[in-house]
Structure formats: C-alpha cells, structure tokens
Amino acid sequence: ARRLFTRQKWPVIDVTRRSVEEIASAILNLYQDHEKTRHADK
C-alpha cells in the first residue's frame, strides 16, 4: 500500500493515537489545500 500511495503521490495520515475528530480535521485540511491548489492552476 505504501508503494501505491507513493507512486500516486497520495498523502498518508498517521491515525495512531488520534481521535476521530483530529483525523477528520486533517482530512478536511488536506482537501482544502488540494482545492486551493487546483483552483490556482486555472
């Protein structure tokens, strides 16, 4: 799985000892950063 994620340049989130809320926040931050980058390219 790690090789696949590396090849696809997908981010990996370490969920060890994190609450569901912290994980959700990290996912939302990644999504927002992706959207900013995507719209900046246009």
N, C-alpha and C positions, 0 to 999 in steps of 0.2 A: 504494500500500500504506500509506503514512503517513497518508493521509486516512482510510482504513478503520480503521486502528488507533486514530486519534484519536477517530473517531466512536463506536467500540465501547468506548473507554476501556480498551484493552488495553495492558499495559506493553510497552516496547521495550527489548531488551537489546543493548547495543553489544558485539559479539563481536570487535571489532578488536583484534588482538594479545593475545588471551586464550587460555589453554589450555582444553581440553575440560573439565577438572576445575573451572576457575573458572566457566565458563558453567553447568555442571551445578549448582554451588553457588548461583549467582544464581537459577536456575530454582527450586531447592528452597526458597530463602528467599522468593521471591515466592509460591510455593504455600502455604507455612506461614503467611505473613501473610494470605493470602486465606482460609485455613481458620479462622484466629483471628477474623477479621472476620465471616465467615459464621456462626460459632457464637455470637458475641457478640450478633448481631442477634436470636437466638431467645429 
